[in-house]
Amino acid sequence: MADLKALEHPTLKVPYELLNKRFRAAQKTIDREVSKTQIAIDDLDRCLQSSTVTVGQMKTALDGVVEKLTFLKRKSEESIQEETDAAYVCKKRIEHLKEYEVSHPTQEAQWKKKRLDRMLVEYFLRCGYYRTSLQLAEHSEIQDLTNIDLFLMSKEIEESLERHETTACLQWCHDNKSKLRKMKSTLEYNLRQQEFIELVRQDQRLEAVGHARKYFTLTEESQLSVVQRVMGLLAFPKDTSLEPYKSLLDENRWHSLVEQFRYENFKLYQLSNTSVFGISLQAGLSALKTPHCYKSDGSGKNTDCPVCSKHLNELAKDLPYAHCAQSRLICNITGQPLNEYNPPMMLPNGHVYGANALVKQAENNEGVIVCPRTREIFKIDDAEKVFVM
């Protein structure tokens, strides 16, 4: 159960954050509409208390109250539906995770296969393979168990930034203003800086000054030096080669904004910068990795070891070796452990194998043994028993 909790934290955290966000948005919307409705009701009360009110004025006041109440009802239904949808996703994922505890061995294998598919969907989404991830999610019927909507929303904002547009990202900053403030995010400020830089690049310097007066007046003291450098662009041509102004006009700043948005979006929903699939793969490779997997002559490699395979061997190259408090000796021929039922036997050339494998080979070759590593030929009587302390 421990590995389940470690791997499935994002599975529940993302829908919970979405539910919390929709609840707060619904609360603000309903409070705002209730306030407007109350104003309309107050207008109606004043009409009722007036002795000179006309039928037309009363009709207008009543229509205003009905309109506000109708709009309040519609907004309330929309907000409740959005919250219900988010709560349904949370419930669906909780029920899916509970299946792991009560599942039979055959069902457990199916559950793990579904979990692997979820990991792959997330990995494909992070790598930008959106069509592949959608097809896999649909094929495995796990649309409600993955964070596809979150990544598709992120995709739209990243593509808008790549087109040098800031509107969508600024709207995202506004929607998550309170949490970004707690995170001490500088994304919105950097977007405003980039808007200023683009105005300077287009030689709209008066508009750039107006933009600076609107958005740079409440600059924190820690950001003052950055603002001073940015404002210095007004005194230089857009093709200047003088630093740091040349770097400020570099198009690569948009890629930095994309990376910052991606990082803060993950942080907002408490997602790791590395996919769960990548973390699981690295943990598994590290648990199996030994120095024998990287011997230059290839003598220590095992065909059944994933780390010894060509591609996974390269992936595990920079990972730490497995920490084995207790090690076991394995026969290189059969892959069986060397113990009292299969004692280790050493050939004259120094290589050690299990007795069962050597005896079986000798029976098939009239008492002759061929060392699988050096291809040297020995008699079974030449093998000596090894004692491991």
C-alpha positions, -999 to +999 in steps of 0.1 A: +000+000+000+030+023+006+040+023-031+004+030-040+003+061-018+036+074-031+026+070-068-010+081-066-008+114-049-012+134-081-042+112-091-063+126-062-046+160-057-053+174-091-091+168-091-093+180-055-076+212-064-100+216-094-130+210-071-117+235-046-111+261-074-146+256-088-161+258-053-144+292-046-153+305-081-190+294-076-191+311-042-178+344-056-202+342-086-233+335-064-223+362-039-220+387-067-253+378-082-271+378-048-258+413-043-272+424-076-305+407-068-306+424-035-301+458-051-331+451-075-352+441-045-343+473-027-354+492-058-387+474-057-392+482-020-386+519-027-412+518-054-437+501-031-432+527-004-435+556-028-469+573-030-463+586-065-451+554-082-466+546-116-476+513-130-448+515-155-422+521-128-435+492-108-435+469-138-398+479-145-388+472-109-406+438-110-390+429-143-356+438-129-361+415-099-373+386-121-344+391-144-319+391-116-335+360-100-335+342-133-299+350-139-290+339-103-308+306-108-290+299-140-256+308-126-263+287-095-272+257-116-241+260-138-219+263-107-235+233-090-231+213-122-194+222-124-188+212-088-208+180-092-186+171-123-154+177-103-167+158-073-176+129-096-140+127-109-127+126-073-152+098-064-143+078-096-106+080-088-111+070-051-131+040-061-105+030-086-077+032-060-099+012-035-101-016-060-064-023-053-071-035-017-100-059-025-089-072-058-080-109-065-047-118-081-062-118-116-080-085-110-048-071-095-029-077-127-056-059-146-055-030-122-017-027-125-021-028-163-045+001-161-022+020-138+007+015-163-016+029-190-024+060-168+014+065-163+020+063-201-008+087-208+007+113-184+042+107-199+029+112-234+011+144-224+043+158-208+062+149-240+037+166-262+022+135-278-014+146-272-031+125-299-013+093-288-023+100-252-059+106-261-061+074-281-045+053-253-069+068-227-099+061-249-087+026-257-081+018-220-113+037-209-094+058-183-104+093-194-117+101-159-086+086-143-061+109-160-054+147-160-059+151-197-080+183-194-053+200-173-026+192-199-048+203-228-055+236-211-017+240-205-011+232-241-033+260-253-016+286-231+019+274-241+010+276-278-003+311-273+030+322-256+049+306-285+028+328-308+039+358-287+005+363-271+000+370-234-038+372-230-045+336-222-016+333-198-026+365-180-061+352-177-047+321-161-028+342-137-059+361-128-079+329-122-053+316-099-042+349-084-045+340-047-024+308-050+002+324-072+006+352-046+012+326-019+038+309-042+054+343-047+051+338-084+067+364-108+050+350-139+025+379-143+052+405-137+074+389-163+046+388-188+040+425-183+077+431-188+076+411-221+046+432-233+067+463-226+096+448-246+074+440-275+061+476-276+097+488-277+106+462-304+077+477-325+089+512-319+058+521-300+078+539-273+050+562-261+027+532-256+055+514-238+058+544-214+020+543-208+022+505-202+051+510-177+031+536-158+001+513-155+019+481-145+053+490-131+043+516-105+038+491-077+071+474-082+086+457-052+121+469-041+136+435-050+124+440-086+135+476-090+168+469-106+151+447-132+126+474-141+154+499-144+171+477-170+139+471-189+131+509-189+166+514-203+154+499-236+137+532-244+171+548-249+184+521-273+175+509-309+158+475-312+189+461-329+213+471-302+243+449-295+249+463-260+242+440-230+220+435-211+196+452-235+204+427-263+194+398-241+162+416-232+152+418-269+161+381-275+132+360-288+142+332-265+126+351-236+093+337-248+106+301-244+116+311-208+080+322-202+067+289-215+090+270-191+081+292-162+044+288-169+048+250-171+067+249-139+043+270-119+013+252-134+027+219-121+035+235-088+000+249-085-014+214-087+015+198-068+027+178-098+063+168-100+085+181-128+092+144-136+064+121-147+054+092-124+063+068-152+099+082-153+102+081-115+090+045-114+112+034-142+143+050-126+135+034-092+131+000-108+163+002-128+182+015-098+169-014-077+183-039-102+215-021-112+248-038-102+284-033-113+281-066-133+257-048-157+285-025-168+315-048-172+334-039-203+339-075-214+302-082-210+310-113-188+287-103-159+256-095-180+225-116-174+199-121-202+171-120-177+182-087-162+165-056-176+194-033-169+217-056-189+196-050-221+210-024-245+185+004-242+177+002-205+214-001-198+220+033-213+191+048-194+204+035-161+239+047-167+237+077-144+215+061-117+229+048-084+236+011-079+212-010-059+218-011-021+218-048-012+220-055+025+219-092+017+233-106-015+228-139-032+251-159-055+234-169-088+245-196-112+254-179-145+242-209-165+207-216-150+200-184-131+192-204-100+206-194-065+236-211-052+228-227-018+229-260+000+207-276-027+228-262-055+264-258-041+288-235-059+316-254-078+348-237-091+365-249-124+403-248-127+400-215-146+385-198-115+349-195-128+321-206-104+288-223-114+261-243-097+266-280-092+233-289-107+242-272-140+276-288-141+264-323-133+236-321-159+261-309-185+286-337-176+258-363-179+251-352-214+287-350-225+303-382-210+317-364-180+331-334-199+323-297-190+326-267-213+330-234-195+304-211-211+326-180-206+360-192-218+350-223-238+377-243-220+370-280-216+373-298-182+363-330-166+336-330-139+362-343-114+383-311-119+355-290-103+360-282-067+334-273-041+335-237-029+326-227+007+313-191+012+317-176+047 
